[in-house]
Amino acid sequence: MKVFILTFDSVHQVLKAEKILSDMPVQFEIVPTPRDISSNCGMSIRINDKNFDQGMIISTLEKFQLNVRISEKSLS
C-alpha cells in the first residue's frame, strides 16, 4: 500500500496544515517523520487516500505560506 508523507519545516507548520486539511475531503493523520525521508521536523502528515490530489494539496497549503514536501512511501 502506498502512502504520501507531507513534511514541513516545523511542528508549527504541521499543526497549521492539520487545521487546513481538516476542512478538506482528505483522510490524514499526524505521524512521526520517517528518518529516511527527513530529519528536520519530527512530525509529518500521512495521507493514505488513493484518490490523493497532490496538486490541490500543494496549492492549498502554499496559499497559507506553508512549505510542504511530499514523499511517496510503500508500506508492507
N, C-alpha and C positions, 0 to 999 in steps of 0.2 A: 504494500500500500504506500502510495506517495503522499507526503505532506509538504506543506510550504511553511518555512520558518521565516518570520519577519524579524529582523534585527534592527536595533536603533542605537543611538549614541549614548543614551542614558536611561535610567529607570523612569525618570520623569516623562520622557518621551513615550515609553512603553505604556505608562498609565494614561497619558493623553490619547494615545492611539486606541487603547481599550475603550475609552469613553466614546470616541468617534465611531469605532467599529460596532459598538453595541446598538447603534441606531441603524445599522445596515443589515441586509439579509444574508449574513455570513456567520457560520459557526466557527468559533475560535476558542482558544484557551491560552492563558499565560503559563509559560513553562520556563525552566532553566535553559539558558542558551547552550546548545551543544558546543563543546570546546573545539570540535573540528570545523565549526562554522565561524566562530568569533570568540575573542577573549575580552572584548571591550566592555560590554554590558552583560551582567549576569542573568538578565531576564529577556525573554523574547515572546513572540506570539506565534502559536502554531495553528495553522488552518488545515483541516482535513477535507474540506469541501472539494469534491472533484469538479464542480462547476465554478471553481475559483476564477474570478475575473481579475487577473493581475493588473491590467491597465487601469481599471476602475479603482482598485485599492490604492495603487501608487498615486494616481491623480488626486484622489480624495485626501489622502494623508499629506501630500505635498501642499495642498491648499492651506493646511494648518501649520506650515513650515516644519514638517517632520521629515527628517532624512531617513528614509527606510530602505533597507536592502532585503531582497527576497532570495532565499535559497530553497532548492527543491531537495528533499531527502527521502530515501526509501526506508520504510520500516519493515522489519521482517517478522 
